[in-house]
Amino acid sequence: MKKVLLVAALFAGVSAVHAQDTLTKLKTSGVITMGVRESSGLSYTIGDGKYVGYHIDVCDRVVADLRKQLGGKLEVKHQPVTSANRIQLVTNGTVDLECGSTTNNVQRQKDVAFAVTTYVEEVRIAVKANSGITNISQLNGKTVATTTGTTSVQTLRKHERATGVDFKEVFGKDHADSFLLLESGRADAFVMDGSILAKNIATSKNPAEFKIVGEVLNVEPIAIMMRKDDPAFKKAVDDSIKGLMKSGELAKIYDKWFMQPIPPTNAKIGLPVSAANKEAWANPNDKPMEEYAAKK
């Protein structure tokens, strides 16, 4: 038993050293690994190993600042992550910066750290335009899709309990899979972050066939994720993002990805910047979702 405890302690010590010294790791290796998503509203692939989106651009700016701070070359490697494995890949050291669409909440803060909030999300409902569904109460007896490993799963169940609406849940392995459940008719609705819904609708074969409806189900701060207990690295990332906020560059990146034509189809998502996003940029913070909920 003592031997097992000793081995566990040694591994814990190794993990702590790595977690506390990301900047040294980057300088020594000359490589930073960016966690990216296949079909998120803030990070997605356009094929051939290329990843684009609002959070990809933000992370690219952060990496540029890290290069200056470290005074050397810093190669970027992209590591695809999913809603189910993203936290594990950050905690085990595979990913240095997770640049997807992860909600900052109290539970996750036990395992990882978050940079200052770069996007304030509203969880909404997407349906077929001809479905007649306009709000959550009309989902009674319907099949509702969401993505495995996301906070939208908890949001869905909370509203199910609060409203007494009884619906069947089906789960996509990623956001594209969840949208396909709606698109193919296997689900009557897809509940997820508004930006993800809007992006998947805008880049679908027939965007006019879908619409986002109903009340805002939850407000969630989205942020770039990194390993916990590494204050020097978090400060470097936060300082870079705060610089983008102060200069107005972050607003320009937002406009590029939400108000202008985007690849690969040159569709427009068409989500004007919200008051909540402007507030987050004007007053940078890493508050969890629960503090946003307390304001309501």
Secondary structure as GFF3:
##gff-version 3
##sequence-region A 1 296
A	DSSP	alpha_helix	2	19	.	.	.	ID=ss1
A	DSSP	alpha_helix	22	29	.	.	.	ID=ss2
A	DSSP	beta_strand	31	36	.	.	.	ID=ss3
A	DSSP	beta_strand	44	47	.	.	.	ID=ss4
A	DSSP	beta_strand	50	52	.	.	.	ID=ss5
A	DSSP	alpha_helix	54	70	.	.	.	ID=ss6
A	DSSP	beta_strand	75	80	.	.	.	ID=ss7
A	DSSP	alpha_helix	86	91	.	.	.	ID=ss8
A	DSSP	beta_strand	97	103	.	.	.	ID=ss9
A	DSSP	alpha_helix	106	109	.	.	.	ID=ss10
A	DSSP	beta_strand	112	114	.	.	.	ID=ss11
A	DSSP	beta_strand	119	128	.	.	.	ID=ss12
A	DSSP	three_ten_helix	136	139	.	.	.	ID=ss13
A	DSSP	beta_strand	143	147	.	.	.	ID=ss14
A	DSSP	alpha_helix	151	163	.	.	.	ID=ss15
A	DSSP	beta_strand	168	172	.	.	.	ID=ss16
A	DSSP	alpha_helix	175	183	.	.	.	ID=ss17
A	DSSP	beta_strand	189	193	.	.	.	ID=ss18
A	DSSP	alpha_helix	194	202	.	.	.	ID=ss19
A	DSSP	three_ten_helix	207	209	.	.	.	ID=ss20
A	DSSP	beta_strand	210	227	.	.	.	ID=ss21
A	DSSP	alpha_helix	231	247	.	.	.	ID=ss22
A	DSSP	alpha_helix	249	258	.	.	.	ID=ss23
A	DSSP	alpha_helix	275	282	.	.	.	ID=ss24
A	DSSP	alpha_helix	289	295	.	.	.	ID=ss25
###
